[in-house]
Amino acid sequence: MEFIFDENNMAEFMAASKQVDFMHPAIDEKAKELMGHLNSEIDKAKAAYYFVRNEIRHSWDCNSDKVTKTATEALLYGEGTCYSKAMLLAALLRHEGFPVGFCYQRIKLSTVSESEYFLHGLNVVFFHSLNKWFRLDARGGDNNNADFSLEAEKLTNPIRPELDEIDFPTVFARPLRTTVDALEISSTCQELMRYHLPTTL
């Protein structure tokens, strides 16, 4: 896929924000624990990826009422939706100097949401040593085949064009506003997933 970036300045993809709050002491401590002893850029990315994928539960899968809205909240509560897990992976990697963006897919899954489609969030990570961006999907959870791969992508949701699903090529420096708003207005994860999931960019 040819990516389209919403910002031309690479520094925008390395910046801290309310959602990607990698200066928080909890993120700082976890990043050092996971990656402080590693020298390889790829090893660092793998350590962060597998931590978020495997150790941070997906809130829908574990029937949680909690809605985590920032990287730090996802870390401290040990759970999050795809949106907050993407925030956490971005925060951990930006802490280590990786440029990281956010990208989205439109997925058909009427069994979860009242809408016919919803946006799934994942990350695009730049590896300096390879001079290339790669998509990484840290959703994890039930029946999930996503994995760390710098060759063929291994994502949660391989796109099914016959169902009018879409891989959006735009890479955002900050989480999409509609996803942030959906987290903010939802009292529980069940409410978020059934009523407030964004359906398109």
Backbone as ProteinMPNN parsed JSONL, in Angstrom:
{"seq_chain_A": "MEFIFDENNMAEFMAASKQVDFMHPAIDEKAKELMGHLNSEIDKAKAAYYFVRNEIRHSWDCNSDKVTKTATEALLYGEGTCYSKAMLLAALLRHEGFPVGFCYQRIKLSTVSESEYFLHGLNVVFFHSLNKWFRLDARGGDNNNADFSLEAEKLTNPIRPELDEIDFPTVFARPLRTTVDALEISSTCQELMRYHLPTTL", "coords_chain_A": {"N_chain_A": [[0.838, -1.195, 0.0], [0.495, 2.211, -0.804], [1.217, 4.794, 1.243], [-0.453, 7.752, 2.44], [0.368, 10.688, 3.924], [-0.75, 12.73, 6.583], [0.687, 14.786, 7.567], [3.636, 16.582, 6.737], [5.938, 16.902, 8.144], [8.185, 14.959, 9.82], [8.593, 15.08, 12.539], [6.107, 15.479, 13.672], [5.061, 12.965, 13.885], [6.335, 11.955, 15.995], [5.709, 13.21, 18.262], [4.543, 14.042, 21.582], [1.257, 13.868, 23.02], [-2.082, 14.494, 24.301], [-3.371, 12.018, 24.114], [-1.317, 10.304, 23.277], [0.67, 9.975, 25.419], [3.548, 9.845, 26.118], [5.394, 10.897, 27.864], [4.541, 10.477, 30.392], [5.157, 9.162, 33.654], [4.535, 6.404, 34.002], [4.483, 5.336, 31.405], [7.079, 5.912, 30.654], [8.508, 4.314, 32.476], [7.618, 1.721, 31.75], [8.447, 1.574, 29.063], [11.226, 1.679, 29.346], [11.601, -0.659, 30.8], [10.752, -2.619, 28.957], [12.324, -2.132, 26.67], [14.746, -0.933, 27.25], [17.092, -2.406, 27.534], [17.667, -3.305, 25.052], [19.253, -3.181, 21.855], [18.792, -3.319, 19.119], [16.733, -1.878, 16.672], [14.569, -3.249, 15.551], [14.196, -5.307, 17.431], [13.391, -3.782, 19.627], [10.954, -2.731, 18.687], [9.515, -5.104, 18.36], [9.356, -5.98, 21.036], [7.761, -3.996, 22.243], [5.468, -4.212, 20.662], [4.556, -6.921, 21.079], [4.067, -6.826, 23.786], [1.895, -4.993, 23.955], [0.021, -6.26, 22.277], [-0.31, -8.798, 23.503], [-0.416, -8.534, 26.313], [-2.054, -6.429, 27.035], [-5.367, -6.412, 27.433], [-8.131, -6.79, 25.153], [-10.835, -4.704, 25.422], [-13.469, -5.298, 24.653], [-13.399, -8.057, 24.27], [-12.968, -9.017, 26.844], [-15.26, -8.317, 28.108], [-15.457, -5.835, 29.427], [-16.368, -2.951, 31.37], [-14.893, -0.709, 31.288], [-13.602, 2.206, 29.703], [-10.784, 3.015, 28.187], [-8.896, 5.888, 27.479], [-6.524, 7.033, 26.795], [-3.018, 6.47, 26.126], [-1.654, 5.995, 28.547], [-3.771, 5.334, 30.297], [-4.63, 2.922, 29.126], [-2.377, 1.373, 29.626], [-2.2, 1.433, 32.489], [-4.65, 0.333, 33.309], [-4.558, -2.014, 31.97], [-5.955, -2.721, 29.688], [-7.871, -2.116, 26.668], [-9.542, -0.725, 23.786], [-9.134, -1.238, 20.205], [-8.403, 1.33, 19.464], [-7.288, 2.601, 21.752], [-5.276, 0.798, 22.337], [-3.675, 1.13, 20.103], [-2.865, 3.737, 20.612], [-1.275, 3.275, 22.855], [0.785, 1.584, 21.851], [1.921, 3.385, 20.054], [2.81, 5.345, 21.865], [4.745, 3.981, 23.428], [6.646, 3.333, 21.463], [7.249, 5.858, 20.334], [8.439, 6.973, 22.536], [10.9, 5.783, 22.359], [11.955, 6.955, 20.141], [10.891, 6.275, 17.665], [9.161, 7.214, 14.727], [5.67, 7.215, 14.577], [2.496, 6.51, 13.265], [-1.107, 6.69, 12.853], [-3.546, 4.596, 11.434], [-6.412, 3.413, 9.527], [-9.075, 1.044, 9.022], [-12.07, 0.275, 7.263], [-14.445, -1.856, 8.413], [-16.672, -4.568, 8.064], [-18.921, -5.618, 10.406], [-21.48, -6.506, 11.679], [-22.392, -7.843, 13.877], [-21.402, -6.71, 16.157], [-21.738, -3.891, 16.253], [-24.415, -1.469, 15.957], [-24.3, -0.194, 13.574], [-23.546, -0.954, 10.145], [-20.882, -0.988, 9.501], [-17.605, -0.417, 10.911], [-14.824, 1.549, 12.132], [-11.622, 0.254, 12.301], [-8.697, 0.58, 14.2], [-5.174, 0.951, 13.771], [-1.53, 0.876, 13.705], [1.112, 2.664, 11.978], [4.467, 2.289, 11.511], [7.676, 3.75, 11.448], [10.784, 2.529, 10.478], [13.975, 3.41, 11.032], [16.325, 2.086, 10.342], [15.606, 0.605, 8.17], [14.518, 2.408, 6.53], [11.762, 2.706, 5.993], [8.174, 2.532, 6.194], [5.904, 0.547, 8.118], [2.883, -1.277, 8.596], [1.453, -2.149, 11.702], [-0.541, -4.165, 13.728], [-1.908, -4.227, 16.74], [-4.114, -5.271, 18.043], [-4.825, -7.849, 19.12], [-6.165, -10.449, 21.299], [-9.23, -12.409, 21.195], [-9.373, -15.062, 18.856], [-7.468, -14.095, 16.957], [-5.244, -13.275, 14.375], [-3.241, -11.468, 13.959], [0.131, -10.338, 13.692], [3.589, -9.527, 14.383], [5.254, -8.376, 11.628], [7.557, -7.681, 9.116], [7.477, -8.206, 6.543], [5.229, -9.782, 4.641], [2.121, -8.378, 5.474], [0.47, -9.009, 8.565], [-2.431, -8.759, 9.683], [-5.227, -7.957, 11.852], [-7.635, -7.778, 10.463], [-7.853, -8.82, 7.444], [-8.635, -7.263, 4.444], [-11.822, -7.482, 2.88], [-12.823, -6.996, -0.117], [-15.165, -7.604, -1.497], [-17.138, -7.238, 0.341], [-17.237, -4.594, 0.579], [-15.346, -3.51, 2.254], [-12.671, -1.392, 3.435], [-9.305, -0.421, 3.106], [-7.889, 2.292, 4.359], [-5.581, 4.594, 3.065], [-4.454, 6.78, 4.334], [-2.219, 8.102, 6.689], [-2.202, 9.204, 9.916], [-0.874, 11.681, 12.078], [-1.846, 12.042, 14.588], [-4.293, 10.423, 16.711], [-7.361, 9.724, 15.066], [-9.866, 12.194, 15.133], [-12.587, 11.499, 15.406], [-12.447, 8.982, 16.566], [-11.291, 9.521, 19.021], [-13.276, 11.179, 20.11], [-15.374, 9.33, 20.247], [-14.47, 7.588, 22.238], [-14.43, 9.392, 24.362], [-17.144, 10.072, 24.811], [-18.366, 7.764, 25.59], [-19.705, 5.79, 28.13], [-19.304, 3.174, 28.903], [-17.534, 0.286, 27.691], [-19.228, -1.399, 26.295], [-21.252, 0.333, 25.486], [-19.762, 2.019, 23.811], [-18.952, 0.195, 21.758], [-21.369, -0.674, 20.704], [-22.847, 1.609, 19.998], [-21.339, 3.963, 19.409], [-19.181, 3.648, 17.71], [-17.036, 4.925, 15.226], [-17.738, 5.064, 11.709], [-16.519, 5.68, 9.33], [-13.777, 7.539, 7.808]], "CA_chain_A": [[0.0, 0.0, 0.0], [1.164, 3.513, -0.816], [0.631, 5.599, 2.305], [-0.622, 9.196, 2.296], [0.6, 11.219, 5.268], [-1.475, 13.983, 6.806], [1.689, 15.784, 7.947], [4.897, 16.431, 6.011], [7.026, 16.987, 9.107], [8.337, 13.705, 10.555], [8.524, 15.346, 13.981], [4.712, 15.361, 14.108], [4.811, 11.555, 14.155], [7.148, 11.597, 17.159], [5.343, 14.154, 19.319], [3.634, 13.662, 22.659], [-0.049, 14.534, 22.997], [-2.955, 14.038, 25.39], [-3.635, 10.586, 23.949], [-0.035, 9.601, 23.155], [1.325, 10.705, 26.517], [4.701, 9.013, 26.457], [6.203, 11.503, 28.923], [3.991, 10.066, 31.684], [6.097, 8.255, 34.327], [4.194, 4.995, 33.808], [4.942, 4.969, 30.06], [8.539, 5.973, 30.713], [8.986, 3.131, 33.195], [7.353, 0.51, 30.964], [9.307, 1.588, 27.875], [12.576, 1.308, 29.784], [11.564, -2.076, 31.186], [10.61, -3.462, 27.768], [13.258, -1.885, 25.576], [15.971, -0.271, 27.68], [18.247, -3.298, 27.421], [17.768, -3.765, 23.668], [19.967, -2.276, 20.956], [18.232, -3.392, 17.778], [15.466, -1.183, 16.448], [13.536, -4.261, 15.325], [13.931, -5.961, 18.714], [12.607, -2.853, 20.45], [9.59, -2.689, 18.156], [8.884, -6.383, 18.694], [9.069, -6.023, 22.473], [6.602, -3.131, 22.492], [4.306, -4.771, 19.955], [4.032, -8.117, 21.733], [3.506, -6.431, 25.078], [0.561, -4.411, 23.768], [-0.871, -7.263, 21.704], [-0.563, -9.962, 24.349], [-0.603, -8.245, 27.734], [-3.149, -5.468, 27.203], [-6.569, -7.104, 26.97], [-9.093, -6.009, 24.377], [-11.942, -4.472, 26.353], [-14.677, -6.002, 24.203], [-13.218, -9.496, 24.473], [-13.054, -9.362, 28.265], [-16.548, -7.823, 28.615], [-15.174, -4.787, 30.406], [-17.123, -1.695, 31.341], [-13.938, 0.393, 31.282], [-13.2, 2.801, 28.426], [-9.501, 3.694, 28.341], [-8.939, 6.968, 26.496], [-5.157, 7.471, 26.513], [-2.017, 5.402, 26.233], [-1.382, 5.708, 29.954], [-4.906, 4.612, 30.866], [-4.578, 1.544, 28.628], [-1.299, 0.7, 30.351], [-2.493, 1.293, 33.914], [-5.789, -0.569, 33.499], [-4.26, -3.281, 31.322], [-6.953, -3.049, 28.67], [-8.259, -1.034, 25.765], [-10.036, -1.067, 22.451], [-8.069, -1.092, 19.208], [-7.971, 2.723, 19.425], [-6.385, 2.909, 22.868], [-4.087, -0.044, 22.2], [-2.824, 1.813, 19.114], [-2.261, 4.866, 21.313], [-0.219, 2.77, 23.739], [1.931, 1.167, 21.04], [2.553, 4.613, 19.565], [3.507, 6.013, 22.965], [5.947, 3.219, 23.786], [7.645, 3.443, 20.395], [7.699, 7.251, 20.25], [9.362, 7.144, 23.661], [12.204, 5.286, 21.907], [12.392, 7.688, 18.955], [10.255, 5.823, 16.433], [7.976, 7.896, 14.204], [4.533, 6.292, 14.551], [1.237, 7.113, 12.881], [-2.359, 5.955, 13.046], [-4.302, 4.387, 10.202], [-7.724, 2.834, 9.81], [-9.781, 0.212, 8.057], [-13.515, 0.164, 7.445], [-14.693, -3.283, 8.516], [-18.073, -4.974, 8.229], [-19.083, -6.507, 11.549], [-22.787, -6.095, 12.197], [-22.701, -8.515, 15.135], [-20.92, -5.906, 17.279], [-22.249, -2.527, 16.245], [-25.683, -1.239, 15.269], [-23.949, 0.195, 12.215], [-23.092, -2.058, 9.313], [-19.433, -0.929, 9.442], [-16.925, 0.356, 11.934], [-13.407, 1.793, 11.889], [-10.618, -0.439, 13.107], [-7.483, 1.392, 14.267], [-3.882, 0.299, 13.915], [-0.395, 1.799, 13.615], [2.129, 2.611, 10.931], [5.713, 2.557, 12.231], [8.84, 3.965, 10.593], [12.042, 1.953, 10.936], [15.093, 4.176, 10.47], [17.33, 1.182, 9.787], [15.089, 0.083, 6.904], [14.009, 3.569, 5.786], [10.461, 2.298, 5.465], [7.034, 2.448, 7.103], [5.216, -0.737, 8.139], [1.693, -1.331, 9.444], [1.425, -3.13, 12.779], [-1.871, -4.225, 14.325], [-1.71, -4.802, 18.079], [-5.397, -5.529, 18.698], [-4.761, -9.052, 19.932], [-7.432, -10.941, 21.812], [-9.839, -13.649, 20.751], [-9.368, -15.472, 17.444], [-6.763, -13.038, 16.235], [-4.05, -13.763, 13.693], [-2.289, -10.383, 13.736], [1.458, -10.629, 14.219], [4.655, -8.62, 13.964], [5.845, -8.817, 10.365], [8.113, -6.645, 8.253], [7.357, -8.731, 5.176], [3.795, -9.759, 4.366], [1.369, -7.892, 6.625], [-0.368, -9.951, 9.295], [-3.335, -7.849, 10.369], [-6.44, -8.538, 12.418], [-8.716, -7.805, 9.491], [-7.565, -8.75, 6.006], [-9.774, -6.606, 3.81], [-12.678, -8.253, 1.97], [-13.411, -5.994, -1.023], [-16.52, -7.998, -1.894], [-18.042, -6.725, 1.37], [-17.058, -3.139, 0.576], [-14.415, -3.073, 3.289], [-11.694, -0.445, 2.88], [-8.033, -0.061, 3.726], [-7.625, 3.698, 4.091], [-4.139, 4.771, 2.97], [-3.97, 7.958, 5.054], [-1.558, 7.913, 7.982], [-2.406, 10.402, 10.723], [0.091, 11.866, 13.152], [-2.596, 11.947, 15.84], [-5.483, 9.586, 16.566], [-8.468, 10.376, 14.368], [-10.716, 12.904, 16.084], [-13.835, 10.781, 15.661], [-12.193, 7.875, 17.492], [-11.087, 10.136, 20.337], [-14.594, 11.616, 20.584], [-16.162, 8.142, 20.589], [-14.009, 7.154, 23.556], [-14.772, 10.395, 25.374], [-18.581, 10.142, 25.102], [-18.878, 6.443, 25.962], [-19.601, 5.494, 29.562], [-18.808, 1.81, 29.023], [-17.06, -0.296, 26.437], [-20.384, -1.932, 25.578], [-21.895, 1.48, 24.834], [-18.886, 2.42, 22.713], [-18.933, -0.759, 20.664], [-22.691, -0.835, 20.095], [-23.524, 2.829, 19.57], [-20.533, 5.128, 19.096], [-18.026, 3.384, 16.848], [-17.026, 5.625, 13.94], [-17.956, 4.156, 10.577], [-15.639, 6.048, 8.217], [-12.884, 8.663, 8.138]], "C_chain_A": [[0.877, 1.251, 0.0], [0.477, 4.406, 0.213], [0.551, 7.069, 1.899], [-0.536, 9.777, 3.701], [-0.094, 12.567, 5.444], [-0.562, 15.111, 7.259], [2.972, 15.524, 7.17], [6.104, 16.397, 6.936], [7.092, 15.707, 9.938], [8.213, 13.907, 12.061], [7.101, 15.225, 14.518], [4.364, 13.926, 14.48], [5.63, 11.041, 15.343], [6.748, 12.403, 18.393], [4.454, 13.51, 20.38], [2.336, 14.442, 22.516], [-0.863, 14.014, 24.173], [-3.173, 12.536, 25.311], [-2.337, 9.763, 23.916], [0.925, 10.239, 24.155], [2.563, 9.966, 27.007], [5.641, 9.645, 27.472], [5.688, 11.135, 30.315], [4.955, 9.066, 32.34], [5.796, 6.775, 34.102], [4.644, 4.5, 32.437], [6.461, 4.925, 30.036], [9.102, 4.71, 31.371], [8.795, 1.862, 32.367], [8.24, 0.441, 29.722], [10.732, 1.169, 28.242], [12.645, -0.17, 30.157], [11.561, -2.98, 29.953], [11.794, -3.351, 26.82], [14.608, -1.312, 25.988], [17.223, -1.09, 27.502], [18.497, -3.756, 25.99], [18.462, -2.721, 22.804], [19.344, -2.213, 19.564], [16.889, -2.679, 17.706], [14.327, -2.194, 16.293], [13.196, -4.982, 16.619], [13.107, -5.065, 19.638], [11.158, -2.819, 19.991], [8.837, -3.969, 18.48], [8.486, -6.431, 20.164], [7.836, -5.186, 22.804], [5.344, -3.729, 21.888], [3.717, -5.95, 20.72], [3.5, -7.82, 23.126], [2.083, -5.915, 24.896], [-0.406, -5.459, 23.233], [-1.286, -8.312, 22.724], [-0.939, -9.634, 25.786], [-1.7, -7.23, 28.016], [-4.397, -6.096, 26.597], [-7.422, -6.182, 26.101], [-10.377, -5.916, 25.19], [-13.218, -5.202, 25.956], [-14.565, -7.49, 24.519], [-13.377, -9.889, 25.932], [-14.3, -8.778, 28.939], [-16.384, -6.745, 29.679], [-16.118, -3.607, 30.26], [-16.201, -0.493, 31.192], [-13.685, 0.885, 29.857], [-11.895, 3.544, 28.681], [-9.326, 4.652, 27.169], [-7.575, 7.513, 26.126], [-4.23, 6.267, 26.595], [-1.785, 5.015, 27.686], [-2.53, 4.958, 30.601], [-4.91, 3.159, 30.402], [-3.513, 0.747, 29.376], [-1.695, 0.428, 31.798], [-3.642, 0.337, 34.188], [-5.587, -1.914, 32.814], [-5.258, -3.697, 30.28], [-7.236, -1.845, 27.79], [-8.884, -1.585, 24.5], [-8.866, -0.965, 21.473], [-7.544, 0.337, 19.188], [-6.972, 3.022, 20.541], [-5.154, 2.014, 22.865], [-3.133, 0.551, 21.17], [-2.151, 3.035, 19.732], [-1.087, 4.401, 22.17], [0.996, 2.311, 22.942], [2.667, 2.382, 20.502], [3.36, 5.281, 20.664], [4.8, 5.289, 23.325], [7.037, 3.389, 22.73], [8.127, 4.882, 20.21], [8.659, 7.574, 21.392], [10.779, 6.769, 23.242], [12.664, 5.928, 20.597], [11.851, 7.197, 17.634], [9.194, 6.834, 15.986], [6.845, 6.865, 14.074], [3.28, 7.065, 14.188], [0.071, 6.189, 13.17], [-3.048, 5.796, 11.7], [-5.524, 3.534, 10.517], [-8.218, 1.977, 8.655], [-11.279, 0.31, 8.338], [-13.883, -1.308, 7.327], [-16.189, -3.537, 8.698], [-18.162, -5.959, 9.382], [-20.375, -6.143, 12.269], [-23.126, -6.774, 13.513], [-22.253, -7.708, 16.353], [-21.652, -4.577, 17.361], [-23.609, -2.454, 15.568], [-25.449, -0.798, 13.829], [-23.457, -1.036, 11.459], [-21.568, -2.14, 9.281], [-18.883, -0.214, 10.67], [-15.476, 0.553, 11.524], [-12.564, 0.981, 12.855], [-9.332, 0.379, 13.044], [-6.234, 0.563, 14.469], [-2.774, 1.32, 13.693], [0.417, 1.601, 12.349], [3.421, 3.112, 11.572], [6.859, 2.708, 11.24], [10.079, 3.375, 11.249], [13.194, 2.684, 10.245], [16.085, 3.257, 9.759], [16.917, 0.617, 8.432], [14.589, 1.186, 5.98], [12.638, 3.276, 5.17], [9.428, 2.26, 6.583], [6.378, 1.074, 6.979], [3.965, -0.62, 9.017], [1.829, -2.463, 10.465], [0.076, -3.022, 13.484], [-1.778, -4.964, 15.654], [-3.024, -5.111, 18.793], [-5.329, -6.725, 19.618], [-6.13, -9.554, 20.321], [-7.922, -12.188, 21.114], [-9.717, -13.848, 19.24], [-8.656, -14.466, 16.553], [-5.466, -13.564, 15.659], [-3.019, -12.675, 13.427], [-0.948, -10.732, 14.366], [2.43, -9.56, 13.732], [5.267, -9.172, 12.688], [6.331, -7.606, 9.587], [8.189, -7.146, 6.815], [5.884, -8.661, 4.795], [3.05, -9.322, 5.623], [0.54, -9.018, 7.244], [-1.268, -9.131, 10.206], [-4.542, -8.596, 10.924], [-7.495, -8.756, 11.353], [-8.203, -7.703, 8.062], [-8.816, -8.251, 5.288], [-10.486, -7.531, 2.827], [-13.392, -7.266, 1.049], [-14.843, -6.325, -1.428], [-17.571, -7.559, -0.885], [-17.932, -5.213, 1.519], [-16.254, -2.659, 1.775], [-13.291, -2.265, 2.64], [-10.451, -0.385, 3.756], [-7.773, 1.406, 3.393], [-6.113, 3.94, 4.085], [-3.583, 5.928, 3.79], [-3.395, 7.572, 6.41], [-1.616, 9.233, 8.737], [-1.357, 10.479, 11.832], [-0.557, 11.758, 14.525], [-3.798, 11.03, 15.644], [-6.62, 10.374, 15.926], [-9.448, 10.963, 15.384], [-11.997, 12.142, 16.412], [-13.623, 9.602, 16.607], [-11.982, 8.403, 18.908], [-12.432, 10.555, 20.928], [-15.449, 10.426, 21.006], [-15.761, 7.603, 21.953], [-14.495, 8.104, 24.65], [-16.256, 10.336, 25.759], [-19.149, 8.817, 25.594], [-18.647, 6.173, 27.44], [-19.031, 4.105, 29.805], [-18.312, 1.335, 27.667], [-18.228, -0.837, 25.62], [-21.112, -0.821, 24.83], [-21.08, 1.944, 23.64], [-19.045, 1.498, 21.517], [-20.289, -0.862, 19.968], [-23.223, 0.446, 19.46], [-22.621, 3.934, 19.037], [-19.336, 4.857, 18.192], [-18.101, 4.208, 15.573], [-17.124, 4.625, 12.797], [-17.09, 4.485, 9.374], [-14.765, 7.215, 8.643], [-13.652, 9.967, 8.1]], "O_chain_A": [[1.873, 1.328, 0.719], [-0.701, 4.735, 0.072], [1.371, 7.564, 1.125], [-1.306, 9.383, 4.577], [-0.034, 13.43, 4.569], [-0.986, 16.264, 7.328], [3.352, 14.371, 6.966], [7.172, 15.918, 6.553], [6.158, 15.402, 10.68], [7.777, 13.005, 12.776], [6.908, 14.904, 15.69], [3.474, 13.694, 15.298], [5.618, 9.85, 15.652], [7.378, 12.29, 19.444], [3.717, 12.563, 20.108], [2.318, 15.54, 21.959], [-0.385, 13.188, 24.951], [-3.161, 11.854, 26.336], [-2.277, 8.661, 24.462], [1.862, 10.945, 23.782], [2.624, 9.519, 28.153], [6.595, 9.0, 27.905], [6.335, 11.451, 31.314], [5.511, 8.21, 31.652], [6.723, 5.97, 34.021], [5.131, 3.376, 32.313], [7.057, 4.01, 29.467], [10.059, 4.116, 30.874], [9.695, 1.026, 32.287], [8.729, -0.632, 29.369], [11.362, 0.393, 27.523], [13.63, -0.848, 29.864], [12.276, -3.982, 29.907], [12.223, -4.345, 26.234], [15.518, -1.216, 25.164], [18.309, -0.535, 27.335], [19.435, -4.512, 25.737], [18.278, -1.52, 23.0], [19.371, -1.169, 18.912], [16.026, -2.855, 18.567], [13.245, -2.003, 16.847], [12.023, -5.245, 16.883], [12.225, -5.546, 20.349], [10.24, -2.872, 20.81], [7.659, -3.929, 18.834], [7.388, -6.879, 20.493], [6.969, -5.623, 23.561], [4.287, -3.752, 22.519], [2.515, -5.98, 20.982], [2.58, -8.491, 23.596], [1.169, -6.347, 25.598], [-1.545, -5.536, 23.696], [-2.458, -8.677, 22.811], [-1.698, -10.374, 26.413], [-2.222, -7.18, 29.13], [-4.472, -6.29, 25.384], [-7.435, -4.965, 26.284], [-10.938, -6.934, 25.597], [-13.964, -5.67, 26.817], [-15.524, -8.107, 24.982], [-13.868, -10.978, 26.23], [-14.396, -8.742, 30.166], [-17.079, -6.742, 30.695], [-16.601, -3.307, 29.169], [-16.673, 0.626, 30.99], [-13.568, 0.089, 28.926], [-11.898, 4.593, 29.325], [-9.571, 4.293, 26.017], [-7.467, 8.363, 25.242], [-4.609, 5.195, 27.067], [-1.726, 3.829, 28.013], [-2.296, 4.033, 31.38], [-5.166, 2.258, 31.2], [-3.725, -0.416, 29.718], [-1.539, -0.694, 32.281], [-3.623, -0.39, 35.181], [-6.352, -2.851, 33.045], [-5.409, -4.886, 30.002], [-6.889, -0.711, 28.122], [-8.761, -2.771, 24.193], [-7.745, -0.644, 21.868], [-6.36, 0.549, 18.924], [-5.929, 3.629, 20.298], [-4.095, 2.423, 23.341], [-1.916, 0.486, 21.343], [-1.0, 3.337, 19.417], [-0.039, 5.046, 22.208], [2.128, 2.617, 23.318], [3.897, 2.411, 20.492], [4.478, 5.736, 20.422], [5.838, 5.926, 23.507], [8.209, 3.566, 23.062], [9.311, 5.098, 19.952], [9.587, 8.365, 21.222], [11.747, 7.366, 23.712], [13.654, 5.492, 20.008], [12.297, 7.649, 16.58], [8.394, 7.27, 16.814], [7.044, 5.781, 13.527], [3.023, 8.141, 14.729], [0.235, 5.071, 13.658], [-3.126, 6.744, 10.919], [-5.662, 3.002, 11.618], [-7.839, 2.157, 7.497], [-11.705, 0.414, 9.488], [-13.669, -1.934, 6.289], [-16.874, -2.798, 9.404], [-17.543, -7.022, 9.34], [-20.351, -5.542, 13.343], [-24.046, -6.341, 14.207], [-22.682, -7.995, 17.47], [-22.129, -4.189, 18.427], [-23.925, -3.275, 14.708], [-26.301, -1.005, 12.965], [-23.015, -2.02, 12.053], [-21.008, -3.215, 9.062], [-19.603, 0.497, 11.371], [-14.955, -0.175, 10.679], [-12.77, 1.019, 14.068], [-8.922, 0.821, 11.97], [-6.227, -0.401, 15.235], [-3.053, 2.506, 13.511], [0.412, 0.533, 11.737], [3.468, 4.219, 12.11], [7.005, 1.91, 10.314], [10.392, 3.667, 12.403], [13.364, 2.589, 9.03], [16.618, 3.604, 8.705], [17.763, 0.2, 7.641], [14.277, 0.948, 4.813], [12.39, 3.557, 3.998], [9.744, 1.997, 7.744], [6.302, 0.506, 5.89], [3.984, 0.049, 10.05], [2.257, -3.571, 10.142], [-0.387, -1.925, 13.797], [-1.592, -6.18, 15.685], [-3.05, -5.205, 20.02], [-5.731, -6.637, 20.778], [-7.139, -9.143, 19.749], [-7.144, -12.932, 20.518], [-9.932, -12.924, 18.456], [-9.183, -14.043, 15.525], [-4.683, -14.214, 16.35], [-2.025, -12.922, 12.744], [-0.891, -11.343, 15.433], [2.142, -8.8, 12.807], [5.745, -10.307, 12.665], [5.603, -6.627, 9.42], [8.887, -6.57, 5.981], [5.347, -7.564, 4.642], [3.313, -9.832, 6.712], [-0.014, -9.863, 6.541], [-0.919, -8.842, 11.351], [-4.837, -9.719, 10.517], [-8.17, -9.785, 11.335], [-8.124, -6.601, 7.519], [-9.916, -8.76, 5.505], [-9.858, -8.256, 2.055], [-14.455, -6.755, 1.4], [-15.643, -5.423, -1.676], [-18.759, -7.51, -1.205], [-18.464, -4.628, 2.462], [-16.45, -1.544, 2.258], [-12.997, -2.427, 1.455], [-10.536, -0.308, 4.982], [-7.466, 1.726, 2.245], [-5.429, 3.526, 5.021], [-2.367, 6.052, 3.93], [-4.002, 6.82, 7.172], [-1.136, 10.257, 8.251], [-1.004, 9.47, 12.442], [0.104, 11.423, 15.508], [-4.275, 10.875, 14.52], [-6.809, 11.555, 16.217], [-9.81, 10.313, 16.364], [-12.444, 12.138, 17.559], [-14.523, 9.258, 17.372], [-12.442, 7.799, 19.877], [-12.699, 10.315, 22.106], [-16.166, 10.496, 22.005], [-16.62, 7.204, 22.739], [-14.915, 7.672, 25.723], [-16.588, 10.533, 26.928], [-20.316, 8.761, 25.981], [-17.53, 6.31, 27.94], [-18.348, 3.881, 30.804], [-18.636, 1.915, 26.631], [-18.222, -0.747, 24.393], [-21.537, -1.002, 23.689], [-21.633, 2.231, 22.578], [-19.248, 1.958, 20.393], [-20.346, -1.113, 18.764], [-23.973, 0.383, 18.486], [-23.091, 4.778, 18.275], [-18.548, 5.768, 17.937], [-19.13, 4.195, 14.898], [-16.657, 3.491, 12.901], [-16.939, 3.652, 8.481], [-14.976, 7.809, 9.701], [-13.079, 11.028, 8.348]]}, "name": "protein", "num_of_chains": 1, "seq": "MEFIFDENNMAEFMAASKQVDFMHPAIDEKAKELMGHLNSEIDKAKAAYYFVRNEIRHSWDCNSDKVTKTATEALLYGEGTCYSKAMLLAALLRHEGFPVGFCYQRIKLSTVSESEYFLHGLNVVFFHSLNKWFRLDARGGDNNNADFSLEAEKLTNPIRPELDEIDFPTVFARPLRTTVDALEISSTCQELMRYHLPTTL"}
